[in-house]
Amino acid sequence: MAIKSILVVDDSPTELHLLQEMLGRNGFTISTARSGEESLEKLKTMRPDLILMDVVMPGMSGFEATRTISKSPATAGIPIIICTTKGQETDKAWGLRQGAKDYIVKPVVESVLLDKIRAL
């Protein structure tokens, strides 16, 4: 399946803007959510091909949202790449255990992100 639409979940307006610019210029259709809770609400009415999920957000963390999305029969088929400042190996292992398909540490390098998207 070719990835065309991406839901970017991040509470930072700066990060959202950077990721939208980066992905938009590479031909992806982008939707955004500013919290784990908002991402779950949006997934009730949309089916992106991929989710980029921040971890550190107020309310529901990205780890919690990833676990919820990956365990729900309605959304389990949507791959998630965690995109966060949390760069410890234990964070990465935990994110993958929650159901993420991959993990990238900010600041995001465009070529690395695109390679990870293509690998899915």
MOPAC internal coordinates of N, CA, C and O (Angstrom, degrees):
PM7 1SCF
backbone

  N    0.0000 0     0.00 0     0.00 0    0    0    0
  C    1.4613 1     0.00 0     0.00 0    1    0    0
  C    1.5269 1   108.86 1     0.00 0    2    1    0
  O    1.2310 1   120.80 1   -52.43 1    3    2    1
  N    1.3004 1   116.07 1   127.57 1    3    2    1
  C    1.4665 1   120.38 1   176.32 1    5    3    2
  C    1.5266 1   109.05 1   -78.98 1    6    5    3
  O    1.2310 1   121.18 1   -44.47 1    7    6    5
  N    1.3123 1   115.35 1   135.53 1    7    6    5
  C    1.4634 1   119.97 1   179.50 1    9    7    6
  C    1.5192 1   108.58 1   -86.61 1   10    9    7
  O    1.2310 1   121.19 1   -56.76 1   11   10    9
  N    1.3363 1   115.32 1   123.24 1   11   10    9
  C    1.4591 1   121.14 1  -179.64 1   13   11   10
  C    1.5174 1   111.30 1  -120.34 1   14   13   11
  O    1.2310 1   120.38 1   139.42 1   15   14   13
  N    1.3436 1   116.88 1   -40.58 1   15   14   13
  C    1.4708 1   120.12 1  -176.35 1   17   15   14
  C    1.5278 1   109.95 1  -113.16 1   18   17   15
  O    1.2310 1   121.59 1   -43.01 1   19   18   17
  N    1.3409 1   114.55 1   136.99 1   19   18   17
  C    1.4592 1   121.10 1  -176.53 1   21   19   18
  C    1.5216 1   109.60 1  -131.40 1   22   21   19
  O    1.2310 1   120.96 1   -47.24 1   23   22   21
  N    1.3338 1   115.76 1   132.76 1   23   22   21
  C    1.4581 1   122.03 1   171.37 1   25   23   22
  C    1.5204 1   107.10 1   -97.36 1   26   25   23
  O    1.2310 1   120.66 1   -61.54 1   27   26   25
  N    1.3346 1   116.34 1   118.46 1   27   26   25
  C    1.4589 1   122.18 1   178.67 1   29   27   26
  C    1.5214 1   107.62 1  -100.63 1   30   29   27
  O    1.2310 1   120.42 1   -58.69 1   31   30   29
  N    1.3359 1   116.81 1   121.31 1   31   30   29
  C    1.4605 1   122.54 1  -178.18 1   33   31   30
  C    1.5235 1   108.34 1  -113.25 1   34   33   31
  O    1.2310 1   120.65 1   -67.97 1   35   34   33
  N    1.3411 1   116.37 1   112.03 1   35   34   33
  C    1.4675 1   121.42 1  -179.20 1   37   35   34
  C    1.5186 1   107.79 1  -160.95 1   38   37   35
  O    1.2310 1   120.47 1   -40.22 1   39   38   37
  N    1.3242 1   116.71 1   139.78 1   39   38   37
  C    1.4669 1   119.98 1  -179.99 1   41   39   38
  C    1.5270 1   112.69 1   -86.22 1   42   41   39
  O    1.2310 1   119.49 1   172.09 1   43   42   41
  N    1.3180 1   118.57 1    -7.91 1   43   42   41
  C    1.4560 1   122.61 1  -179.21 1   45   43   42
  C    1.5260 1   110.76 1   -90.94 1   46   45   43
  O    1.2310 1   120.02 1   -62.65 1   47   46   45
  N    1.3443 1   117.56 1   117.35 1   47   46   45
  C    1.4691 1   119.49 1   177.39 1   49   47   46
  C    1.5354 1   111.69 1   -58.18 1   50   49   47
  O    1.2310 1   120.22 1   144.73 1   51   50   49
  N    1.3192 1   117.19 1   -35.27 1   51   50   49
  C    1.4643 1   121.18 1   179.64 1   53   51   50
  C    1.5239 1   110.90 1   -64.89 1   54   53   51
  O    1.2310 1   120.43 1   132.16 1   55   54   53
  N    1.3382 1   116.79 1   -47.84 1   55   54   53
  C    1.4658 1   120.55 1   179.03 1   57   55   54
  C    1.5260 1   111.07 1   -63.60 1   58   57   55
  O    1.2310 1   120.27 1   138.35 1   59   58   57
  N    1.3400 1   117.09 1   -41.65 1   59   58   57
  C    1.4661 1   119.97 1   178.02 1   61   59   58
  C    1.5181 1   110.16 1   -58.73 1   62   61   59
  O    1.2310 1   120.57 1   134.48 1   63   62   61
  N    1.3309 1   116.51 1   -45.52 1   63   62   61
  C    1.4609 1   120.90 1  -179.16 1   65   63   62
  C    1.5286 1   110.70 1   -62.28 1   66   65   63
  O    1.2310 1   120.32 1   132.24 1   67   66   65
  N    1.3276 1   116.99 1   -47.76 1   67   66   65
  C    1.4683 1   120.65 1  -179.17 1   69   67   66
  C    1.5242 1   111.62 1   -60.12 1   70   69   67
  O    1.2310 1   120.51 1   134.46 1   71   70   69
  N    1.3247 1   116.62 1   -45.54 1   71   70   69
  C    1.4639 1   120.08 1  -179.34 1   73   71   70
  C    1.5267 1   111.62 1   -68.24 1   74   73   71
  O    1.2310 1   120.29 1   141.36 1   75   74   73
  N    1.3388 1   117.04 1   -38.64 1   75   74   73
  C    1.4633 1   120.15 1   177.24 1   77   75   74
  C    1.5291 1   110.47 1   -61.38 1   78   77   75
  O    1.2310 1   120.65 1   134.46 1   79   78   77
  N    1.3270 1   116.36 1   -45.54 1   79   78   77
  C    1.4682 1   120.80 1   179.50 1   81   79   78
  C    1.5286 1   110.70 1   -61.66 1   82   81   79
  O    1.2310 1   121.02 1   131.35 1   83   82   81
  N    1.3195 1   115.66 1   -48.65 1   83   82   81
  C    1.4611 1   121.89 1  -177.27 1   85   83   82
  C    1.5304 1   110.94 1   -60.62 1   86   85   83
  O    1.2310 1   120.69 1   131.26 1   87   86   85
  N    1.3151 1   116.28 1   -48.74 1   87   86   85
  C    1.4616 1   120.75 1  -176.63 1   89   87   86
  C    1.5259 1   111.49 1   -74.69 1   90   89   87
  O    1.2310 1   120.80 1   142.05 1   91   90   89
  N    1.3250 1   116.07 1   -37.95 1   91   90   89
  C    1.4644 1   120.43 1   179.86 1   93   91   90
  C    1.5147 1   112.58 1   -61.18 1   94   93   91
  O    1.2310 1   120.27 1   137.71 1   95   94   93
  N    1.3241 1   117.08 1   -42.29 1   95   94   93
  C    1.4663 1   119.39 1  -179.36 1   97   95   94
  C    1.5277 1   111.80 1   -71.74 1   98   97   95
  O    1.2310 1   120.48 1   169.47 1   99   98   97
  N    1.3286 1   116.69 1   -10.53 1   99   98   97
  C    1.4657 1   120.89 1   175.83 1  101   99   98
  C    1.5293 1   112.29 1  -102.58 1  102  101   99
  O    1.2310 1   120.91 1  -166.20 1  103  102  101
  N    1.3361 1   115.87 1    13.80 1  103  102  101
  C    1.4578 1   120.94 1   170.61 1  105  103  102
  C    1.5141 1   117.17 1    89.45 1  106  105  103
  O    1.2310 1   119.99 1  -172.57 1  107  106  105
  N    1.3342 1   117.62 1     7.43 1  107  106  105
  C    1.4624 1   119.63 1   179.84 1  109  107  106
  C    1.5222 1   110.76 1   -87.15 1  110  109  107
  O    1.2310 1   120.79 1   -30.70 1  111  110  109
  N    1.3268 1   116.10 1   149.30 1  111  110  109
  C    1.4555 1   122.60 1   171.99 1  113  111  110
  C    1.5191 1   106.87 1   -91.09 1  114  113  111
  O    1.2310 1   120.31 1   -52.69 1  115  114  113
  N    1.3343 1   117.01 1   127.31 1  115  114  113
  C    1.4597 1   121.53 1  -172.05 1  117  115  114
  C    1.5194 1   111.37 1  -115.12 1  118  117  115
  O    1.2310 1   121.15 1   -44.81 1  119  118  117
  N    1.3283 1   115.41 1   135.19 1  119  118  117
  C    1.4619 1   123.45 1   166.94 1  121  119  118
  C    1.5176 1   105.96 1  -120.12 1  122  121  119
  O    1.2310 1   120.19 1   -22.91 1  123  122  121
  N    1.3196 1   117.23 1   157.09 1  123  122  121
  C    1.4582 1   119.68 1  -178.78 1  125  123  122
  C    1.5206 1   111.60 1  -130.93 1  126  125  123
  O    1.2310 1   122.01 1   -24.18 1  127  126  125
  N    1.3262 1   113.75 1   155.82 1  127  126  125
  C    1.4654 1   122.53 1   171.96 1  129  127  126
  C    1.5221 1   105.82 1  -142.04 1  130  129  127
  O    1.2310 1   120.07 1   -35.45 1  131  130  129
  N    1.3190 1   117.47 1   144.55 1  131  130  129
  C    1.4628 1   121.61 1  -176.17 1  133  131  130
  C    1.5238 1   113.74 1  -102.01 1  134  133  131
  O    1.2310 1   120.57 1  -172.94 1  135  134  133
  N    1.3387 1   116.51 1     7.06 1  135  134  133
  C    1.4683 1   119.63 1   178.70 1  137  135  134
  C    1.5175 1   108.99 1  -160.49 1  138  137  135
  O    1.2310 1   121.38 1   -16.42 1  139  138  137
  N    1.3306 1   114.96 1   163.58 1  139  138  137
  C    1.4512 1   119.71 1   174.92 1  141  139  138
  C    1.5153 1   111.41 1   -60.42 1  142  141  139
  O    1.2310 1   121.12 1   138.78 1  143  142  141
  N    1.3243 1   115.46 1   -41.22 1  143  142  141
  C    1.4678 1   120.08 1  -179.91 1  145  143  142
  C    1.5253 1   111.09 1   -62.67 1  146  145  143
  O    1.2310 1   120.62 1   136.46 1  147  146  145
  N    1.3364 1   116.42 1   -43.54 1  147  146  145
  C    1.4645 1   119.91 1  -179.70 1  149  147  146
  C    1.5297 1   110.71 1   -64.83 1  150  149  147
  O    1.2310 1   120.38 1   143.83 1  151  150  149
  N    1.3340 1   116.87 1   -36.17 1  151  150  149
  C    1.4705 1   118.90 1   178.14 1  153  151  150
  C    1.5226 1   110.95 1   -62.60 1  154  153  151
  O    1.2310 1   120.36 1   139.17 1  155  154  153
  N    1.3305 1   116.92 1   -40.83 1  155  154  153
  C    1.4696 1   120.07 1   178.82 1  157  155  154
  C    1.5253 1   110.98 1   -64.46 1  158  157  155
  O    1.2310 1   120.48 1   140.66 1  159  158  157
  N    1.3240 1   116.70 1   -39.34 1  159  158  157
  C    1.4691 1   120.70 1   177.58 1  161  159  158
  C    1.5252 1   110.49 1   -63.32 1  162  161  159
  O    1.2310 1   120.37 1   134.22 1  163  162  161
  N    1.3251 1   116.90 1   -45.78 1  163  162  161
  C    1.4685 1   120.43 1  -178.76 1  165  163  162
  C    1.5280 1   111.35 1   -63.59 1  166  165  163
  O    1.2310 1   120.37 1   145.55 1  167  166  165
  N    1.3341 1   116.91 1   -34.45 1  167  166  165
  C    1.4601 1   119.93 1  -178.89 1  169  167  166
  C    1.5246 1   112.99 1   -70.28 1  170  169  167
  O    1.2310 1   120.16 1   169.69 1  171  170  169
  N    1.3246 1   117.29 1   -10.31 1  171  170  169
  C    1.4674 1   120.20 1   174.80 1  173  171  170
  C    1.5234 1   111.19 1   -71.57 1  174  173  171
  O    1.2310 1   120.56 1   155.89 1  175  174  173
  N    1.3470 1   116.53 1   -24.11 1  175  174  173
  C    1.4600 1   120.04 1  -175.71 1  177  175  174
  C    1.5234 1   114.36 1  -123.12 1  178  177  175
  O    1.2310 1   119.94 1   175.55 1  179  178  177
  N    1.3281 1   117.72 1    -4.45 1  179  178  177
  C    1.4631 1   120.14 1  -179.18 1  181  179  178
  C    1.5221 1   110.26 1  -135.75 1  182  181  179
  O    1.2310 1   120.73 1   -22.60 1  183  182  181
  N    1.3265 1   116.20 1   157.40 1  183  182  181
  C    1.4582 1   122.08 1   177.42 1  185  183  182
  C    1.5256 1   109.23 1  -131.38 1  186  185  183
  O    1.2310 1   120.19 1   -94.61 1  187  186  185
  N    1.3335 1   117.25 1    85.39 1  187  186  185
  C    1.4634 1   118.00 1   176.58 1  189  187  186
  C    1.5270 1   110.31 1   -69.06 1  190  189  187
  O    1.2310 1   121.07 1   -18.24 1  191  190  189
  N    1.3184 1   115.57 1   161.76 1  191  190  189
  C    1.4630 1   120.62 1   177.41 1  193  191  190
  C    1.5206 1   111.46 1   -80.48 1  194  193  191
  O    1.2310 1   120.65 1   161.27 1  195  194  193
  N    1.3502 1   116.36 1   -18.73 1  195  194  193
  C    1.4582 1   122.10 1  -176.48 1  197  195  194
  C    1.5244 1   108.88 1  -157.31 1  198  197  195
  O    1.2310 1   120.85 1   -29.32 1  199  198  197
  N    1.3332 1   115.98 1   150.68 1  199  198  197
  C    1.4644 1   121.81 1   173.79 1  201  199  198
  C    1.5233 1   107.74 1  -122.48 1  202  201  199
  O    1.2310 1   120.69 1   -49.94 1  203  202  201
  N    1.3425 1   116.29 1   130.06 1  203  202  201
  C    1.4669 1   121.97 1   169.36 1  205  203  202
  C    1.5139 1   105.70 1  -101.70 1  206  205  203
  O    1.2310 1   119.85 1   -61.40 1  207  206  205
  N    1.3252 1   117.89 1   118.60 1  207  206  205
  C    1.4623 1   122.63 1  -170.13 1  209  207  206
  C    1.5298 1   111.96 1  -118.22 1  210  209  207
  O    1.2310 1   120.65 1   -60.31 1  211  210  209
  N    1.3342 1   116.37 1   119.69 1  211  210  209
  C    1.4622 1   121.09 1   170.36 1  213  211  210
  C    1.5262 1   107.47 1   -72.07 1  214  213  211
  O    1.2310 1   120.23 1   -17.20 1  215  214  213
  N    1.3184 1   117.16 1   162.80 1  215  214  213
  C    1.4624 1   120.26 1   178.80 1  217  215  214
  C    1.5225 1   111.41 1  -103.57 1  218  217  215
  O    1.2310 1   120.50 1   127.81 1  219  218  217
  N    1.3303 1   116.66 1   -52.19 1  219  218  217
  C    1.4629 1   121.18 1  -172.96 1  221  219  218
  C    1.5286 1   109.36 1   -85.38 1  222  221  219
  O    1.2310 1   121.39 1   -79.17 1  223  222  221
  N    1.3418 1   114.94 1   100.83 1  223  222  221
  C    1.4647 1   122.01 1   178.81 1  225  223  222
  C    1.5206 1   108.08 1  -141.11 1  226  225  223
  O    1.2310 1   120.27 1   -26.93 1  227  226  225
  N    1.3267 1   117.10 1   153.07 1  227  226  225
  C    1.4621 1   118.12 1   176.23 1  229  227  226
  C    1.5352 1   110.41 1   -65.62 1  230  229  227
  O    1.2310 1   120.97 1   -29.02 1  231  230  229
  N    1.3132 1   115.74 1   150.98 1  231  230  229
  C    1.4673 1   119.44 1  -179.01 1  233  231  230
  C    1.5193 1   109.42 1    76.44 1  234  233  231
  O    1.2310 1   120.88 1    51.22 1  235  234  233
  N    1.3098 1   115.93 1  -128.78 1  235  234  233
  C    1.4606 1   121.92 1  -178.26 1  237  235  234
  C    1.5316 1   110.12 1   -71.11 1  238  237  235
  O    1.2310 1   120.74 1   -54.31 1  239  238  237
  N    1.3155 1   116.19 1   125.69 1  239  238  237
  C    1.4673 1   119.76 1   178.75 1  241  239  238
  C    1.5256 1   109.93 1   -73.71 1  242  241  239
  O    1.2310 1   121.37 1   -15.86 1  243  242  241
  N    1.3261 1   114.98 1   164.14 1  243  242  241
  C    1.4572 1   119.77 1   176.62 1  245  243  242
  C    1.5139 1   112.44 1   -63.60 1  246  245  243
  O    1.2310 1   120.23 1   148.26 1  247  246  245
  N    1.3458 1   117.17 1   -31.74 1  247  246  245
  C    1.4613 1   119.81 1   176.14 1  249  247  246
  C    1.5303 1   110.01 1   -62.92 1  250  249  247
  O    1.2310 1   120.57 1   135.64 1  251  250  249
  N    1.3455 1   116.51 1   -44.36 1  251  250  249
  C    1.4707 1   120.28 1   179.40 1  253  251  250
  C    1.5220 1   110.98 1   -64.28 1  254  253  251
  O    1.2310 1   120.65 1   135.14 1  255  254  253
  N    1.3249 1   116.37 1   -44.86 1  255  254  253
  C    1.4675 1   120.12 1  -179.71 1  257  255  254
  C    1.5314 1   110.54 1   -63.28 1  258  257  255
  O    1.2310 1   120.47 1   137.99 1  259  258  257
  N    1.3210 1   116.71 1   -42.01 1  259  258  257
  C    1.4665 1   120.86 1   178.61 1  261  259  258
  C    1.5225 1   110.41 1   -60.62 1  262  261  259
  O    1.2310 1   120.42 1   135.28 1  263  262  261
  N    1.3173 1   116.81 1   -44.72 1  263  262  261
  C    1.4648 1   120.93 1   179.37 1  265  263  262
  C    1.5314 1   110.29 1   -61.40 1  266  265  263
  O    1.2310 1   120.33 1   134.81 1  267  266  265
  N    1.3301 1   116.97 1   -45.19 1  267  266  265
  C    1.4631 1   121.47 1  -179.39 1  269  267  266
  C    1.5230 1   111.27 1   -62.52 1  270  269  267
  O    1.2310 1   120.56 1   134.50 1  271  270  269
  N    1.3303 1   116.53 1   -45.50 1  271  270  269
  C    1.4659 1   121.26 1  -178.60 1  273  271  270
  C    1.5285 1   110.67 1   -66.23 1  274  273  271
  O    1.2310 1   120.23 1   135.59 1  275  274  273
  N    1.3195 1   117.16 1   -44.41 1  275  274  273
  C    1.4659 1   119.94 1  -175.77 1  277  275  274
  C    1.5250 1   113.06 1   -73.59 1  278  277  275
  O    1.2310 1   119.93 1   160.64 1  279  278  277
  N    1.3263 1   117.74 1   -19.36 1  279  278  277
  C    1.4718 1   120.87 1   179.94 1  281  279  278
  C    1.5281 1   112.97 1   -93.83 1  282  281  279
  O    1.2310 1   120.34 1   163.87 1  283  282  281
  N    1.3361 1   116.95 1   -16.13 1  283  282  281
  C    1.4569 1   120.17 1  -178.63 1  285  283  282
  C    1.5244 1   110.53 1   -81.29 1  286  285  283
  O    1.2310 1   119.66 1   -50.93 1  287  286  285
  N    1.3330 1   118.25 1   129.07 1  287  286  285
  C    1.4689 1   119.90 1   179.22 1  289  287  286
  C    1.5334 1   112.88 1   -57.11 1  290  289  287
  O    1.2310 1   120.06 1   148.50 1  291  290  289
  N    1.3193 1   117.48 1   -31.50 1  291  290  289
  C    1.4614 1   120.90 1  -177.39 1  293  291  290
  C    1.5307 1   112.74 1   -72.21 1  294  293  291
  O    1.2310 1   120.09 1   154.06 1  295  294  293
  N    1.3368 1   117.43 1   -25.94 1  295  294  293
  C    1.4651 1   120.06 1  -174.03 1  297  295  294
  C    1.5337 1   114.11 1  -124.70 1  298  297  295
  O    1.2310 1   120.22 1   179.40 1  299  298  297
  N    1.3086 1   117.19 1    -0.60 1  299  298  297
  C    1.4740 1   120.93 1  -174.85 1  301  299  298
  C    1.5231 1   113.37 1   -59.83 1  302  301  299
  O    1.2310 1   119.86 1   155.64 1  303  302  301
  N    1.3154 1   117.86 1   -24.36 1  303  302  301
  C    1.4554 1   120.97 1  -178.37 1  305  303  302
  C    1.5166 1   114.85 1   -81.44 1  306  305  303
  O    1.2310 1   119.91 1   175.01 1  307  306  305
  N    1.3286 1   117.77 1    -4.99 1  307  306  305
  C    1.4642 1   120.97 1  -179.32 1  309  307  306
  C    1.5301 1   108.38 1   -87.49 1  310  309  307
  O    1.2310 1   119.68 1   -62.48 1  311  310  309
  N    1.3263 1   118.21 1   117.52 1  311  310  309
  C    1.4642 1   118.91 1   179.46 1  313  311  310
  C    1.5313 1   111.17 1   -69.77 1  314  313  311
  O    1.2310 1   121.26 1   -33.29 1  315  314  313
  N    1.3265 1   115.20 1   146.71 1  315  314  313
  C    1.4569 1   122.21 1  -179.99 1  317  315  314
  C    1.5249 1   108.67 1  -123.82 1  318  317  315
  O    1.2310 1   121.22 1   -48.45 1  319  318  317
  N    1.3276 1   115.27 1   131.55 1  319  318  317
  C    1.4573 1   121.34 1   169.35 1  321  319  318
  C    1.5209 1   106.67 1  -111.30 1  322  321  319
  O    1.2310 1   120.50 1   -59.79 1  323  322  321
  N    1.3089 1   116.65 1   120.21 1  323  322  321
  C    1.4563 1   119.88 1   176.10 1  325  323  322
  C    1.5240 1   107.62 1   -77.08 1  326  325  323
  O    1.2310 1   121.20 1   -46.21 1  327  326  325
  N    1.3289 1   115.31 1   133.79 1  327  326  325
  C    1.4604 1   123.27 1  -175.74 1  329  327  326
  C    1.5277 1   106.70 1  -130.88 1  330  329  327
  O    1.2310 1   120.11 1   -79.51 1  331  330  329
  N    1.3447 1   117.40 1   100.49 1  331  330  329
  C    1.4527 1   120.70 1  -167.32 1  333  331  330
  C    1.5240 1   112.60 1  -147.17 1  334  333  331
  O    1.2310 1   121.02 1   -11.89 1  335  334  333
  N    1.3159 1   115.65 1   168.11 1  335  334  333
  C    1.4730 1   121.51 1   173.51 1  337  335  334
  C    1.5248 1   110.93 1   -84.56 1  338  337  335
  O    1.2310 1   119.84 1   167.33 1  339  338  337
  N    1.3235 1   117.92 1   -12.67 1  339  338  337
  C    1.4690 1   121.85 1  -178.36 1  341  339  338
  C    1.5270 1   109.31 1   -76.00 1  342  341  339
  O    1.2310 1   120.88 1   -78.52 1  343  342  341
  N    1.3462 1   115.92 1   101.48 1  343  342  341
  C    1.4489 1   120.27 1  -170.72 1  345  343  342
  C    1.5136 1   116.87 1  -105.97 1  346  345  343
  O    1.2310 1   119.60 1  -171.94 1  347  346  345
  N    1.3184 1   118.37 1     8.06 1  347  346  345
  C    1.4690 1   120.31 1   179.41 1  349  347  346
  C    1.5321 1   110.16 1   -72.50 1  350  349  347
  O    1.2310 1   120.67 1   -30.46 1  351  350  349
  N    1.3171 1   116.33 1   149.54 1  351  350  349
  C    1.4649 1   120.87 1   177.69 1  353  351  350
  C    1.5303 1   111.38 1   -58.94 1  354  353  351
  O    1.2310 1   120.13 1   145.01 1  355  354  353
  N    1.3386 1   117.36 1   -34.99 1  355  354  353
  C    1.4659 1   120.00 1   179.16 1  357  355  354
  C    1.5254 1   110.54 1   -66.06 1  358  357  355
  O    1.2310 1   120.18 1   144.01 1  359  358  357
  N    1.3441 1   117.26 1   -35.99 1  359  358  357
  C    1.4712 1   120.70 1   176.72 1  361  359  358
  C    1.5239 1   110.10 1   -64.21 1  362  361  359
  O    1.2310 1   121.05 1   134.61 1  363  362  361
  N    1.3309 1   115.60 1   -45.39 1  363  362  361
  C    1.4658 1   120.23 1  -179.85 1  365  363  362
  C    1.5242 1   110.31 1   -61.97 1  366  365  363
  O    1.2310 1   120.51 1   133.76 1  367  366  365
  N    1.3297 1   116.64 1   -46.24 1  367  366  365
  C    1.4699 1   120.05 1   179.70 1  369  367  366
  C    1.5295 1   110.73 1   -60.40 1  370  369  367
  O    1.2310 1   120.57 1   137.68 1  371  370  369
  N    1.3286 1   116.51 1   -42.32 1  371  370  369
  C    1.4641 1   120.42 1  -179.91 1  373  371  370
  C    1.5265 1   110.85 1   -64.82 1  374  373  371
  O    1.2310 1   120.53 1   136.83 1  375  374  373
  N    1.3317 1   116.59 1   -43.17 1  375  374  373
  C    1.4683 1   120.27 1   179.10 1  377  375  374
  C    1.5175 1   111.88 1   -60.49 1  378  377  375
  O    1.2310 1   120.34 1   137.21 1  379  378  377
  N    1.3071 1   116.95 1   -42.79 1  379  378  377
  C    1.4647 1   120.54 1   178.79 1  381  379  378
  C    1.5274 1   111.04 1   -67.52 1  382  381  379
  O    1.2310 1   120.49 1   145.85 1  383  382  381
  N    1.3257 1   116.66 1   -34.15 1  383  382  381
  C    1.4828 1   119.71 1   176.85 1  385  383  382
  C    1.5196 1   111.65 1   -67.69 1  386  385  383
  O    1.2310 1   120.12 1   154.85 1  387  386  385
  N    1.3413 1   117.37 1   -25.15 1  387  386  385
  C    1.4653 1   121.24 1   179.18 1  389  387  386
  C    1.5215 1   111.99 1   -77.83 1  390  389  387
  O    1.2310 1   120.62 1   168.97 1  391  390  389
  N    1.3331 1   116.41 1   -11.03 1  391  390  389
  C    1.4611 1   119.99 1   177.46 1  393  391  390
  C    1.5178 1   114.81 1   119.92 1  394  393  391
  O    1.2310 1   119.54 1   179.25 1  395  394  393
  N    1.3255 1   118.48 1    -0.75 1  395  394  393
  C    1.4629 1   120.12 1   177.77 1  397  395  394
  C    1.5212 1   109.87 1   -66.89 1  398  397  395
  O    1.2310 1   120.69 1   -32.39 1  399  398  397
  N    1.3220 1   116.28 1   147.61 1  399  398  397
  C    1.4696 1   121.89 1   177.99 1  401  399  398
  C    1.5193 1   111.32 1   -88.00 1  402  401  399
  O    1.2310 1   120.41 1   155.46 1  403  402  401
  N    1.3469 1   116.82 1   -24.54 1  403  402  401
  C    1.4564 1   120.28 1   179.57 1  405  403  402
  C    1.5173 1   108.33 1  -157.86 1  406  405  403
  O    1.2310 1   121.06 1    -4.17 1  407  406  405
  N    1.3284 1   115.58 1   175.83 1  407  406  405
  C    1.4698 1   122.00 1  -171.27 1  409  407  406
  C    1.5224 1   106.92 1  -148.83 1  410  409  407
  O    1.2310 1   120.61 1   -49.86 1  411  410  409
  N    1.3123 1   116.44 1   130.14 1  411  410  409
  C    1.4645 1   120.77 1   178.82 1  413  411  410
  C    1.5267 1   108.41 1  -133.00 1  414  413  411
  O    1.2310 1   120.81 1   -39.90 1  415  414  413
  N    1.3302 1   116.06 1   140.10 1  415  414  413
  C    1.4596 1   121.28 1  -177.56 1  417  415  414
  C    1.5313 1   109.23 1  -100.55 1  418  417  415
  O    1.2310 1   121.18 1   -45.76 1  419  418  417
  N    1.3384 1   115.34 1   134.24 1  419  418  417
  C    1.4647 1   121.50 1   176.23 1  421  419  418
  C    1.5218 1   109.25 1   -74.20 1  422  421  419
  O    1.2310 1   119.34 1   -28.20 1  423  422  421
  N    1.3276 1   118.87 1   151.80 1  423  422  421
  C    1.4658 1   126.62 1     0.79 1  425  423  422
  C    1.5262 1   111.04 1   -71.15 1  426  425  423
  O    1.2310 1   121.62 1   -39.18 1  427  426  425
  N    1.3236 1   114.51 1   140.82 1  427  426  425
  C    1.4562 1   121.40 1  -175.21 1  429  427  426
  C    1.5267 1   109.69 1   -75.75 1  430  429  427
  O    1.2310 1   121.28 1   -49.66 1  431  430  429
  N    1.3244 1   115.16 1   130.34 1  431  430  429
  C    1.4598 1   122.07 1   172.53 1  433  431  430
  C    1.5259 1   106.17 1   -94.65 1  434  433  431
  O    1.2310 1   120.73 1   -57.85 1  435  434  433
  N    1.3311 1   116.20 1   122.15 1  435  434  433
  C    1.4618 1   121.29 1  -173.27 1  437  435  434
  C    1.5308 1   112.68 1   -53.03 1  438  437  435
  O    1.2310 1   119.73 1   133.28 1  439  438  437
  N    1.3253 1   118.12 1   -46.72 1  439  438  437
  C    1.4670 1   120.50 1  -177.27 1  441  439  438
  C    1.5284 1   111.62 1   -64.30 1  442  441  439
  O    1.2310 1   120.34 1   143.82 1  443  442  441
  N    1.3341 1   116.96 1   -36.18 1  443  442  441
  C    1.4645 1   121.20 1   178.86 1  445  443  442
  C    1.5295 1   110.12 1   -66.99 1  446  445  443
  O    1.2310 1   120.75 1   134.53 1  447  446  445
  N    1.3485 1   116.17 1   -45.47 1  447  446  445
  C    1.4615 1   120.16 1   179.19 1  449  447  446
  C    1.5261 1   110.46 1   -61.80 1  450  449  447
  O    1.2310 1   119.99 1   134.20 1  451  450  449
  N    1.3199 1   117.63 1   -45.80 1  451  450  449
  C    1.4622 1   120.50 1  -179.51 1  453  451  450
  C    1.5298 1   111.58 1   -63.23 1  454  453  451
  O    1.2310 1   120.25 1   142.16 1  455  454  453
  N    1.3235 1   117.12 1   -37.84 1  455  454  453
  C    1.4729 1   120.25 1   176.09 1  457  455  454
  C    1.5150 1   110.88 1   -62.53 1  458  457  455
  O    1.2310 1   120.09 1   138.78 1  459  458  457
  N    1.3278 1   117.44 1   -41.22 1  459  458  457
  C    1.4691 1   121.18 1  -179.36 1  461  459  458
  C    1.5312 1   110.38 1   -67.11 1  462  461  459
  O    1.2310 1   120.62 1   140.90 1  463  462  461
  N    1.3350 1   116.42 1   -39.10 1  463  462  461
  C    1.4744 1   120.48 1   177.92 1  465  463  462
  C    1.5232 1   109.72 1   -64.83 1  466  465  463
  O    1.2310 1   120.05 1   134.25 1  467  466  465
  N    1.3199 1   117.51 1   -45.75 1  467  466  465
  C    1.4691 1   121.28 1   179.15 1  469  467  466
  C    1.5140 1   111.72 1   -61.40 1  470  469  467
  O    1.2310 1   120.44 1   144.47 1  471  470  469
  N    1.3339 1   116.76 1   -35.53 1  471  470  469
  C    1.4661 1   120.87 1  -178.32 1  473  471  470
  C    1.5231 1   112.74 1   -66.12 1  474  473  471
  O    1.2310 1   120.30 1   159.09 1  475  474  473
  N    1.3306 1   117.03 1   -20.91 1  475  474  473
  C    1.4591 1   120.08 1   178.45 1  477  475  474
  C    1.5164 1   110.45 1   -77.66 1  478  477  475
  O    1.2310 1   120.10 1   180.00 1  479  478  477

